[in-house]
């Protein structure tokens, strides 16, 4: 299984980076943000997050996917989220046994102000690399799934097996990104966000919301960019699919028969060489 997963990464390398999607951008809390807010403590005050949401609403963003967990209620943030009614998803990693959350104080408030919560957990494979996204975690739809539902205004069908491969466009930084502080201060034109899906979150490596992916190589990709790639993958109809199980069995049986048949027809040496060639081709 580990070898198979490594070949997935190799296939991404062979394909090369793809053009970034035009309909998804990232607003990141990055090094420039920390420089601009030199005397502002972290976590950033809720009023700054509220102002960014207001800016994105005014700019005409189609969906605002906020990849930062807000548990305690806040009047300024609640009002801003209410202003983005029916087009904002807020991240969480904590749910109860029935998928309920405490985002902004609880699901009742989210329902009242027209917001949704999505589980931002992205389980990694055994070697610590994120390659797939879950449909739901602990009874709550995945953050990317909710983001895609808000964009299409229709439910996303359940993934076969509960998870799906993420079709990454390229290495970290492939998707268009804007600094959080510049957006908050109104220094990014509205056209950058109009009719787009905007994923907001921490991208600075020091904030530790980074992970290895199939296309990150020696680098790490930020959580918001991974979530943006997940949303894009869903909107494109999950382009990467597992082959049916019967194909694996057919290949196994066929490859197992090659040494026997080749040995009978061609002799041991040529049959052996043909078997090696078939294994390399596979």
Beta strands, then each sheet from edge to edge (+ up, - down):
strand 1: 24-29
strand 2: 63-66
strand 3: 88-92
strand 4: 116-119
strand 5: 129-130
strand 6: 132-134
strand 7: 136-137
strand 8: 140-141
strand 9: 163-165
strand 10: 177-179
strand 11: 197-202
strand 12: 210-213
strand 13: 221-222
sheet 1: 4+ 3+ 2+ 11+ 1+ 10+
sheet 2: 5+ 12+ 13-
sheet 3: 6+ 9-
sheet 4: 7+ 8-
end
